[in-house]
Amino acid sequence: MIANTAFLAAVTTFLFVAWLAGELSYLTPYKTALFSAHGGRIGVAIVLTFLNLCGIYYWVARLLFLRDTGRKLTHLDRQLDTADTVIHELRHQLKR
């Protein structure tokens, strides 16, 4: 899940930076001066945007995909404790 959220955050960050570069095309003649004076700050802002997007996407993924995990695992545990379980081999492997 972490790899998926990092990938989605990287794609979103890339698309945002590309869109912003297109919108700020009038600053092209000054790009050398801008990057030499403010390149570090721009880089930190991009990294912070990426990390914030990772956090937001991870939170949303946990909210959507792991909502009923506890209830499902309790049901599986109860099913494995019964004598007439369908998953007979799995029950023996878990007891080892």
Jmol script that loads the backbone (N, CA, C; Angstrom):
load data "model"
ATOM      1  N   MET A   1       0.825  -1.182   0.000  1.00  0.00           N
ATOM      2  CA  MET A   1       0.000   0.000   0.000  1.00  0.00           C
ATOM      3  C   MET A   1       0.876   1.255   0.000  1.00  0.00           C
ATOM      4  N   ILE A   2       2.038   1.171   0.642  1.00  0.00           N
ATOM      5  CA  ILE A   2       2.923   2.334   0.677  1.00  0.00           C
ATOM      6  C   ILE A   2       3.473   2.633  -0.717  1.00  0.00           C
ATOM      7  N   ALA A   3       3.812   1.582  -1.451  1.00  0.00           N
ATOM      8  CA  ALA A   3       4.342   1.791  -2.802  1.00  0.00           C
ATOM      9  C   ALA A   3       3.285   2.423  -3.708  1.00  0.00           C
ATOM     10  N   ASN A   4       2.046   1.998  -3.572  1.00  0.00           N
ATOM     11  CA  ASN A   4       0.972   2.572  -4.390  1.00  0.00           C
ATOM     12  C   ASN A   4       0.752   4.037  -4.058  1.00  0.00           C
ATOM     13  N   THR A   5       0.759   4.382  -2.772  1.00  0.00           N
ATOM     14  CA  THR A   5       0.545   5.779  -2.399  1.00  0.00           C
ATOM     15  C   THR A   5       1.724   6.644  -2.820  1.00  0.00           C
ATOM     16  N   ALA A   6       2.946   6.115  -2.721  1.00  0.00           N
ATOM     17  CA  ALA A   6       4.114   6.888  -3.162  1.00  0.00           C
ATOM     18  C   ALA A   6       4.082   7.105  -4.671  1.00  0.00           C
ATOM     19  N   PHE A   7       3.680   6.080  -5.415  1.00  0.00           N
ATOM     20  CA  PHE A   7       3.578   6.225  -6.872  1.00  0.00           C
ATOM     21  C   PHE A   7       2.519   7.257  -7.250  1.00  0.00           C
ATOM     22  N   LEU A   8       1.364   7.182  -6.613  1.00  0.00           N
ATOM     23  CA  LEU A   8       0.297   8.134  -6.901  1.00  0.00           C
ATOM     24  C   LEU A   8       0.707   9.555  -6.524  1.00  0.00           C
ATOM     25  N   ALA A   9       1.406   9.703  -5.398  1.00  0.00           N
ATOM     26  CA  ALA A   9       1.879  11.026  -4.990  1.00  0.00           C
ATOM     27  C   ALA A   9       2.933  11.550  -5.958  1.00  0.00           C
ATOM     28  N   ALA A  10       3.812  10.675  -6.453  1.00  0.00           N
ATOM     29  CA  ALA A  10       4.837  11.103  -7.415  1.00  0.00           C
ATOM     30  C   ALA A  10       4.202  11.549  -8.727  1.00  0.00           C
ATOM     31  N   VAL A  11       3.208  10.819  -9.188  1.00  0.00           N
ATOM     32  CA  VAL A  11       2.527  11.191 -10.434  1.00  0.00           C
ATOM     33  C   VAL A  11       1.797  12.519 -10.251  1.00  0.00           C
ATOM     34  N   THR A  12       1.119  12.671  -9.118  1.00  0.00           N
ATOM     35  CA  THR A  12       0.396  13.921  -8.863  1.00  0.00           C
ATOM     36  C   THR A  12       1.361  15.098  -8.757  1.00  0.00           C
ATOM     37  N   THR A  13       2.480  14.901  -8.068  1.00  0.00           N
ATOM     38  CA  THR A  13       3.473  15.969  -7.936  1.00  0.00           C
ATOM     39  C   THR A  13       4.049  16.338  -9.300  1.00  0.00           C
ATOM     40  N   PHE A  14       4.364  15.311 -10.098  1.00  0.00           N
ATOM     41  CA  PHE A  14       4.899  15.574 -11.439  1.00  0.00           C
ATOM     42  C   PHE A  14       3.904  16.358 -12.287  1.00  0.00           C
ATOM     43  N   LEU A  15       2.644  15.950 -12.256  1.00  0.00           N
ATOM     44  CA  LEU A  15       1.629  16.651 -13.045  1.00  0.00           C
ATOM     45  C   LEU A  15       1.446  18.093 -12.559  1.00  0.00           C
ATOM     46  N   PHE A  16       1.495  18.298 -11.246  1.00  0.00           N
ATOM     47  CA  PHE A  16       1.360  19.643 -10.699  1.00  0.00           C
ATOM     48  C   PHE A  16       2.542  20.522 -11.110  1.00  0.00           C
ATOM     49  N   VAL A  17       3.753  19.984 -11.021  1.00  0.00           N
ATOM     50  CA  VAL A  17       4.943  20.762 -11.401  1.00  0.00           C
ATOM     51  C   VAL A  17       4.928  21.058 -12.900  1.00  0.00           C
ATOM     52  N   ALA A  18       4.500  20.089 -13.708  1.00  0.00           N
ATOM     53  CA  ALA A  18       4.426  20.322 -15.152  1.00  0.00           C
ATOM     54  C   ALA A  18       3.382  21.382 -15.484  1.00  0.00           C
ATOM     55  N   TRP A  19       2.238  21.319 -14.822  1.00  0.00           N
ATOM     56  CA  TRP A  19       1.203  22.333 -15.056  1.00  0.00           C
ATOM     57  C   TRP A  19       1.707  23.712 -14.642  1.00  0.00           C
ATOM     58  N   LEU A  20       2.374  23.766 -13.483  1.00  0.00           N
ATOM     59  CA  LEU A  20       2.887  25.040 -12.980  1.00  0.00           C
ATOM     60  C   LEU A  20       3.963  25.604 -13.903  1.00  0.00           C
ATOM     61  N   ALA A  21       4.797  24.731 -14.460  1.00  0.00           N
ATOM     62  CA  ALA A  21       5.821  25.192 -15.397  1.00  0.00           C
ATOM     63  C   ALA A  21       5.174  25.781 -16.656  1.00  0.00           C
ATOM     64  N   GLY A  22       4.091  25.184 -17.099  1.00  0.00           N
ATOM     65  CA  GLY A  22       3.385  25.734 -18.256  1.00  0.00           C
ATOM     66  C   GLY A  22       2.745  27.077 -17.964  1.00  0.00           C
ATOM     67  N   GLU A  23       2.201  27.208 -16.758  1.00  0.00           N
ATOM     68  CA  GLU A  23       1.554  28.472 -16.391  1.00  0.00           C
ATOM     69  C   GLU A  23       2.566  29.595 -16.165  1.00  0.00           C
ATOM     70  N   LEU A  24       3.763  29.245 -15.733  1.00  0.00           N
ATOM     71  CA  LEU A  24       4.782  30.257 -15.451  1.00  0.00           C
ATOM     72  C   LEU A  24       5.801  30.369 -16.577  1.00  0.00           C
ATOM     73  N   SER A  25       5.376  30.120 -17.794  1.00  0.00           N
ATOM     74  CA  SER A  25       6.300  30.157 -18.931  1.00  0.00           C
ATOM     75  C   SER A  25       6.845  31.570 -19.193  1.00  0.00           C
ATOM     76  N   TYR A  26       6.173  32.595 -18.703  1.00  0.00           N
ATOM     77  CA  TYR A  26       6.659  33.960 -18.895  1.00  0.00           C
ATOM     78  C   TYR A  26       7.924  34.233 -18.081  1.00  0.00           C
ATOM     79  N   LEU A  27       8.251  33.338 -17.131  1.00  0.00           N
ATOM     80  CA  LEU A  27       9.473  33.512 -16.340  1.00  0.00           C
ATOM     81  C   LEU A  27      10.677  32.806 -16.953  1.00  0.00           C
ATOM     82  N   THR A  28      10.533  32.241 -18.145  1.00  0.00           N
ATOM     83  CA  THR A  28      11.605  31.480 -18.789  1.00  0.00           C
ATOM     84  C   THR A  28      12.894  32.291 -18.953  1.00  0.00           C
ATOM     85  N   PRO A  29      12.838  33.559 -19.328  1.00  0.00           N
ATOM     86  CA  PRO A  29      14.105  34.295 -19.468  1.00  0.00           C
ATOM     87  C   PRO A  29      14.880  34.440 -18.145  1.00  0.00           C
ATOM     88  N   TYR A  30      14.195  34.292 -17.025  1.00  0.00           N
ATOM     89  CA  TYR A  30      14.838  34.507 -15.727  1.00  0.00           C
ATOM     90  C   TYR A  30      15.107  33.203 -14.975  1.00  0.00           C
ATOM     91  N   LYS A  31      14.997  32.039 -15.662  1.00  0.00           N
ATOM     92  CA  LYS A  31      15.077  30.773 -14.941  1.00  0.00           C
ATOM     93  C   LYS A  31      16.445  30.538 -14.319  1.00  0.00           C
ATOM     94  N   THR A  32      17.519  30.972 -14.940  1.00  0.00           N
ATOM     95  CA  THR A  32      18.851  30.780 -14.361  1.00  0.00           C
ATOM     96  C   THR A  32      18.980  31.549 -13.049  1.00  0.00           C
ATOM     97  N   ALA A  33      18.531  32.770 -13.051  1.00  0.00           N
ATOM     98  CA  ALA A  33      18.611  33.582 -11.832  1.00  0.00           C
ATOM     99  C   ALA A  33      17.667  33.053 -10.756  1.00  0.00           C
ATOM    100  N   LEU A  34      16.480  32.632 -11.147  1.00  0.00           N
ATOM    101  CA  LEU A  34      15.517  32.112 -10.173  1.00  0.00           C
ATOM    102  C   LEU A  34      16.009  30.825  -9.522  1.00  0.00           C
ATOM    103  N   PHE A  35      16.538  29.896 -10.342  1.00  0.00           N
ATOM    104  CA  PHE A  35      16.994  28.633  -9.775  1.00  0.00           C
ATOM    105  C   PHE A  35      18.276  28.791  -8.967  1.00  0.00           C
ATOM    106  N   SER A  36      19.133  29.713  -9.339  1.00  0.00           N
ATOM    107  CA  SER A  36      20.344  29.907  -8.547  1.00  0.00           C
ATOM    108  C   SER A  36      20.024  30.577  -7.214  1.00  0.00           C
ATOM    109  N   ALA A  37      19.039  31.460  -7.195  1.00  0.00           N
ATOM    110  CA  ALA A  37      18.696  32.155  -5.947  1.00  0.00           C
ATOM    111  C   ALA A  37      17.719  31.368  -5.084  1.00  0.00           C
ATOM    112  N   HIS A  38      16.784  30.666  -5.702  1.00  0.00           N
ATOM    113  CA  HIS A  38      15.702  30.023  -4.948  1.00  0.00           C
ATOM    114  C   HIS A  38      15.545  28.533  -5.251  1.00  0.00           C
ATOM    115  N   GLY A  39      16.532  27.912  -5.859  1.00  0.00           N
ATOM    116  CA  GLY A  39      16.430  26.504  -6.235  1.00  0.00           C
ATOM    117  C   GLY A  39      16.245  25.572  -5.046  1.00  0.00           C
ATOM    118  N   GLY A  40      16.942  25.845  -3.964  1.00  0.00           N
ATOM    119  CA  GLY A  40      16.804  25.016  -2.758  1.00  0.00           C
ATOM    120  C   GLY A  40      15.404  25.080  -2.180  1.00  0.00           C
ATOM    121  N   ARG A  41      14.864  26.278  -2.110  1.00  0.00           N
ATOM    122  CA  ARG A  41      13.506  26.441  -1.575  1.00  0.00           C
ATOM    123  C   ARG A  41      12.464  25.775  -2.468  1.00  0.00           C
ATOM    124  N   ILE A  42      12.664  25.872  -3.776  1.00  0.00           N
ATOM    125  CA  ILE A  42      11.741  25.232  -4.711  1.00  0.00           C
ATOM    126  C   ILE A  42      11.804  23.717  -4.545  1.00  0.00           C
ATOM    127  N   GLY A  43      13.009  23.182  -4.417  1.00  0.00           N
ATOM    128  CA  GLY A  43      13.169  21.743  -4.219  1.00  0.00           C
ATOM    129  C   GLY A  43      12.540  21.265  -2.922  1.00  0.00           C
ATOM    130  N   VAL A  44      12.743  22.011  -1.838  1.00  0.00           N
ATOM    131  CA  VAL A  44      12.143  21.642  -0.545  1.00  0.00           C
ATOM    132  C   VAL A  44      10.624  21.697  -0.632  1.00  0.00           C
ATOM    133  N   ALA A  45      10.093  22.687  -1.324  1.00  0.00           N
ATOM    134  CA  ALA A  45       8.636  22.797  -1.467  1.00  0.00           C
ATOM    135  C   ALA A  45       8.074  21.622  -2.255  1.00  0.00           C
ATOM    136  N   ILE A  46       8.785  21.182  -3.282  1.00  0.00           N
ATOM    137  CA  ILE A  46       8.325  20.032  -4.069  1.00  0.00           C
ATOM    138  C   ILE A  46       8.370  18.762  -3.232  1.00  0.00           C
ATOM    139  N   VAL A  47       9.445  18.579  -2.458  1.00  0.00           N
ATOM    140  CA  VAL A  47       9.562  17.386  -1.599  1.00  0.00           C
ATOM    141  C   VAL A  47       8.481  17.392  -0.517  1.00  0.00           C
ATOM    142  N   LEU A  48       8.224  18.544   0.084  1.00  0.00           N
ATOM    143  CA  LEU A  48       7.173  18.632   1.100  1.00  0.00           C
ATOM    144  C   LEU A  48       5.791  18.373   0.499  1.00  0.00           C
ATOM    145  N   THR A  49       5.560  18.856  -0.702  1.00  0.00           N
ATOM    146  CA  THR A  49       4.294  18.567  -1.379  1.00  0.00           C
ATOM    147  C   THR A  49       4.146  17.068  -1.619  1.00  0.00           C
ATOM    148  N   PHE A  50       5.226  16.417  -2.064  1.00  0.00           N
ATOM    149  CA  PHE A  50       5.202  14.970  -2.286  1.00  0.00           C
ATOM    150  C   PHE A  50       4.916  14.217  -0.986  1.00  0.00           C
ATOM    151  N   LEU A  51       5.583  14.591   0.094  1.00  0.00           N
ATOM    152  CA  LEU A  51       5.379  13.900   1.370  1.00  0.00           C
ATOM    153  C   LEU A  51       3.967  14.112   1.913  1.00  0.00           C
ATOM    154  N   ASN A  52       3.448  15.313   1.777  1.00  0.00           N
ATOM    155  CA  ASN A  52       2.073  15.565   2.213  1.00  0.00           C
ATOM    156  C   ASN A  52       1.067  14.765   1.389  1.00  0.00           C
ATOM    157  N   LEU A  53       1.291  14.679   0.091  1.00  0.00           N
ATOM    158  CA  LEU A  53       0.403  13.874  -0.750  1.00  0.00           C
ATOM    159  C   LEU A  53       0.497  12.401  -0.394  1.00  0.00           C
ATOM    160  N   CYS A  54       1.712  11.928  -0.070  1.00  0.00           N
ATOM    161  CA  CYS A  54       1.865  10.529   0.377  1.00  0.00           C
ATOM    162  C   CYS A  54       1.024  10.286   1.625  1.00  0.00           C
ATOM    163  N   GLY A  55       1.100  11.191   2.574  1.00  0.00           N
ATOM    164  CA  GLY A  55       0.331  11.038   3.803  1.00  0.00           C
ATOM    165  C   GLY A  55      -1.171  11.056   3.560  1.00  0.00           C
ATOM    166  N   ILE A  56      -1.612  11.954   2.741  1.00  0.00           N
ATOM    167  CA  ILE A  56      -3.046  12.053   2.449  1.00  0.00           C
ATOM    168  C   ILE A  56      -3.537  10.817   1.713  1.00  0.00           C
ATOM    169  N   TYR A  57      -2.792  10.363   0.697  1.00  0.00           N
ATOM    170  CA  TYR A  57      -3.203   9.184  -0.059  1.00  0.00           C
ATOM    171  C   TYR A  57      -3.162   7.927   0.802  1.00  0.00           C
ATOM    172  N   TYR A  58      -2.179   7.831   1.698  1.00  0.00           N
ATOM    173  CA  TYR A  58      -2.101   6.671   2.591  1.00  0.00           C
ATOM    174  C   TYR A  58      -3.294   6.652   3.545  1.00  0.00           C
ATOM    175  N   TRP A  59      -3.660   7.815   4.073  1.00  0.00           N
ATOM    176  CA  TRP A  59      -4.805   7.910   4.975  1.00  0.00           C
ATOM    177  C   TRP A  59      -6.097   7.514   4.259  1.00  0.00           C
ATOM    178  N   VAL A  60      -6.255   7.998   3.027  1.00  0.00           N
ATOM    179  CA  VAL A  60      -7.457   7.664   2.261  1.00  0.00           C
ATOM    180  C   VAL A  60      -7.492   6.173   1.939  1.00  0.00           C
ATOM    181  N   ALA A  61      -6.349   5.601   1.589  1.00  0.00           N
ATOM    182  CA  ALA A  61      -6.309   4.171   1.274  1.00  0.00           C
ATOM    183  C   ALA A  61      -6.640   3.334   2.504  1.00  0.00           C
ATOM    184  N   ARG A  62      -6.122   3.710   3.660  1.00  0.00           N
ATOM    185  CA  ARG A  62      -6.459   2.981   4.891  1.00  0.00           C
ATOM    186  C   ARG A  62      -7.936   3.128   5.214  1.00  0.00           C
ATOM    187  N   LEU A  63      -8.464   4.302   5.011  1.00  0.00           N
ATOM    188  CA  LEU A  63      -9.871   4.548   5.296  1.00  0.00           C
ATOM    189  C   LEU A  63     -10.778   3.714   4.391  1.00  0.00           C
ATOM    190  N   LEU A  64     -10.422   3.622   3.114  1.00  0.00           N
ATOM    191  CA  LEU A  64     -11.279   2.917   2.165  1.00  0.00           C
ATOM    192  C   LEU A  64     -11.071   1.409   2.156  1.00  0.00           C
ATOM    193  N   PHE A  65      -9.820   0.959   2.214  1.00  0.00           N
ATOM    194  CA  PHE A  65      -9.537  -0.451   1.976  1.00  0.00           C
ATOM    195  C   PHE A  65      -9.399  -1.281   3.237  1.00  0.00           C
ATOM    196  N   LEU A  66      -9.149  -0.676   4.380  1.00  0.00           N
ATOM    197  CA  LEU A  66      -8.959  -1.440   5.610  1.00  0.00           C
ATOM    198  C   LEU A  66     -10.078  -1.188   6.616  1.00  0.00           C
ATOM    199  N   ARG A  67     -11.241  -0.838   6.132  1.00  0.00           N
ATOM    200  CA  ARG A  67     -12.342  -0.473   7.005  1.00  0.00           C
ATOM    201  C   ARG A  67     -12.843  -1.650   7.836  1.00  0.00           C
ATOM    202  N   ASP A  68     -13.107  -2.794   7.235  1.00  0.00           N
ATOM    203  CA  ASP A  68     -13.728  -3.929   7.924  1.00  0.00           C
ATOM    204  C   ASP A  68     -12.749  -5.065   8.184  1.00  0.00           C
ATOM    205  N   THR A  69     -11.467  -4.765   8.244  1.00  0.00           N
ATOM    206  CA  THR A  69     -10.468  -5.817   8.381  1.00  0.00           C
ATOM    207  C   THR A  69     -10.599  -6.562   9.700  1.00  0.00           C
ATOM    208  N   GLY A  70     -10.807  -5.877  10.782  1.00  0.00           N
ATOM    209  CA  GLY A  70     -10.923  -6.526  12.089  1.00  0.00           C
ATOM    210  C   GLY A  70     -12.105  -7.473  12.150  1.00  0.00           C
ATOM    211  N   ARG A  71     -13.222  -7.046  11.625  1.00  0.00           N
ATOM    212  CA  ARG A  71     -14.411  -7.898  11.628  1.00  0.00           C
ATOM    213  C   ARG A  71     -14.202  -9.132  10.752  1.00  0.00           C
ATOM    214  N   LYS A  72     -13.565  -8.965   9.610  1.00  0.00           N
ATOM    215  CA  LYS A  72     -13.320 -10.094   8.721  1.00  0.00           C
ATOM    216  C   LYS A  72     -12.351 -11.085   9.345  1.00  0.00           C
ATOM    217  N   LEU A  73     -11.316 -10.596  10.029  1.00  0.00           N
ATOM    218  CA  LEU A  73     -10.373 -11.496  10.667  1.00  0.00           C
ATOM    219  C   LEU A  73     -11.008 -12.228  11.840  1.00  0.00           C
ATOM    220  N   THR A  74     -11.898 -11.598  12.571  1.00  0.00           N
ATOM    221  CA  THR A  74     -12.607 -12.271  13.658  1.00  0.00           C
ATOM    222  C   THR A  74     -13.487 -13.386  13.103  1.00  0.00           C
ATOM    223  N   HIS A  75     -14.148 -13.141  12.008  1.00  0.00           N
ATOM    224  CA  HIS A  75     -14.981 -14.156  11.377  1.00  0.00           C
ATOM    225  C   HIS A  75     -14.127 -15.344  10.923  1.00  0.00           C
ATOM    226  N   LEU A  76     -12.971 -15.088  10.333  1.00  0.00           N
ATOM    227  CA  LEU A  76     -12.085 -16.157   9.892  1.00  0.00           C
ATOM    228  C   LEU A  76     -11.558 -16.948  11.073  1.00  0.00           C
ATOM    229  N   ASP A  77     -11.237 -16.276  12.165  1.00  0.00           N
ATOM    230  CA  ASP A  77     -10.753 -16.962  13.366  1.00  0.00           C
ATOM    231  C   ASP A  77     -11.832 -17.876  13.946  1.00  0.00           C
ATOM    232  N   ARG A  78     -13.039 -17.404  13.987  1.00  0.00           N
ATOM    233  CA  ARG A  78     -14.144 -18.249  14.471  1.00  0.00           C
ATOM    234  C   ARG A  78     -14.383 -19.440  13.548  1.00  0.00           C
ATOM    235  N   GLN A  79     -14.257 -19.230  12.245  1.00  0.00           N
ATOM    236  CA  GLN A  79     -14.465 -20.314  11.295  1.00  0.00           C
ATOM    237  C   GLN A  79     -13.377 -21.375  11.429  1.00  0.00           C
ATOM    238  N   LEU A  80     -12.157 -20.972  11.693  1.00  0.00           N
ATOM    239  CA  LEU A  80     -11.071 -21.937  11.844  1.00  0.00           C
ATOM    240  C   LEU A  80     -11.187 -22.732  13.139  1.00  0.00           C
ATOM    241  N   ASP A  81     -11.854 -22.204  14.143  1.00  0.00           N
ATOM    242  CA  ASP A  81     -12.018 -22.908  15.417  1.00  0.00           C
ATOM    243  C   ASP A  81     -13.083 -23.994  15.365  1.00  0.00           C
ATOM    244  N   THR A  82     -13.943 -23.988  14.374  1.00  0.00           N
ATOM    245  CA  THR A  82     -14.980 -25.013  14.295  1.00  0.00           C
ATOM    246  C   THR A  82     -14.386 -26.325  13.805  1.00  0.00           C
ATOM    247  N   ALA A  83     -15.037 -27.442  14.183  1.00  0.00           N
ATOM    248  CA  ALA A  83     -14.524 -28.764  13.815  1.00  0.00           C
ATOM    249  C   ALA A  83     -14.813 -29.104  12.355  1.00  0.00           C
ATOM    250  N   ASP A  84     -15.894 -28.620  11.826  1.00  0.00           N
ATOM    251  CA  ASP A  84     -16.271 -28.972  10.453  1.00  0.00           C
ATOM    252  C   ASP A  84     -15.921 -27.848   9.474  1.00  0.00           C
ATOM    253  N   THR A  85     -14.731 -27.356   9.584  1.00  0.00           N
ATOM    254  CA  THR A  85     -14.322 -26.247   8.726  1.00  0.00           C
ATOM    255  C   THR A  85     -13.991 -26.728   7.327  1.00  0.00           C
ATOM    256  N   VAL A  86     -14.227 -25.866   6.375  1.00  0.00           N
ATOM    257  CA  VAL A  86     -13.917 -26.175   4.986  1.00  0.00           C
ATOM    258  C   VAL A  86     -12.411 -26.093   4.758  1.00  0.00           C
ATOM    259  N   ILE A  87     -11.757 -25.242   5.525  1.00  0.00           N
ATOM    260  CA  ILE A  87     -10.325 -25.015   5.364  1.00  0.00           C
ATOM    261  C   ILE A  87      -9.571 -25.897   6.373  1.00  0.00           C
ATOM    262  N   HIS A  88      -9.718 -27.196   6.259  1.00  0.00           N
ATOM    263  CA  HIS A  88      -9.156 -28.147   7.222  1.00  0.00           C
ATOM    264  C   HIS A  88      -7.620 -28.118   7.201  1.00  0.00           C
ATOM    265  N   GLU A  89      -7.017 -28.031   6.030  1.00  0.00           N
ATOM    266  CA  GLU A  89      -5.558 -28.027   5.926  1.00  0.00           C
ATOM    267  C   GLU A  89      -4.963 -26.767   6.537  1.00  0.00           C
ATOM    268  N   LEU A  90      -5.610 -25.663   6.332  1.00  0.00           N
ATOM    269  CA  LEU A  90      -5.119 -24.403   6.872  1.00  0.00           C
ATOM    270  C   LEU A  90      -5.163 -24.417   8.388  1.00  0.00           C
ATOM    271  N   ARG A  91      -6.170 -25.027   8.980  1.00  0.00           N
ATOM    272  CA  ARG A  91      -6.268 -25.068  10.424  1.00  0.00           C
ATOM    273  C   ARG A  91      -5.106 -25.862  11.010  1.00  0.00           C
ATOM    274  N   HIS A  92      -4.720 -26.962  10.383  1.00  0.00           N
ATOM    275  CA  HIS A  92      -3.595 -27.757  10.882  1.00  0.00           C
ATOM    276  C   HIS A  92      -2.270 -27.017  10.714  1.00  0.00           C
ATOM    277  N   GLN A  93      -2.126 -26.256   9.652  1.00  0.00           N
ATOM    278  CA  GLN A  93      -0.908 -25.496   9.438  1.00  0.00           C
ATOM    279  C   GLN A  93      -0.782 -24.364  10.452  1.00  0.00           C
ATOM    280  N   LEU A  94      -1.896 -23.778  10.848  1.00  0.00           N
ATOM    281  CA  LEU A  94      -1.848 -22.698  11.816  1.00  0.00           C
ATOM    282  C   LEU A  94      -1.551 -23.189  13.226  1.00  0.00           C
ATOM    283  N   LYS A  95      -1.871 -24.439  13.512  1.00  0.00           N
ATOM    284  CA  LYS A  95      -1.626 -24.961  14.852  1.00  0.00           C
ATOM    285  C   LYS A  95      -0.177 -25.345  15.060  1.00  0.00           C
ATOM    286  N   ARG A  96       0.607 -25.481  13.996  1.00  0.00           N
ATOM    287  CA  ARG A  96       2.022 -25.838  14.116  1.00  0.00           C
ATOM    288  C   ARG A  96       2.847 -24.728  14.641  1.00  0.00           C
TER     289      ARG A  96
END
end "model"
wireframe off; spacefill off
backbone 0.3
color backbone group
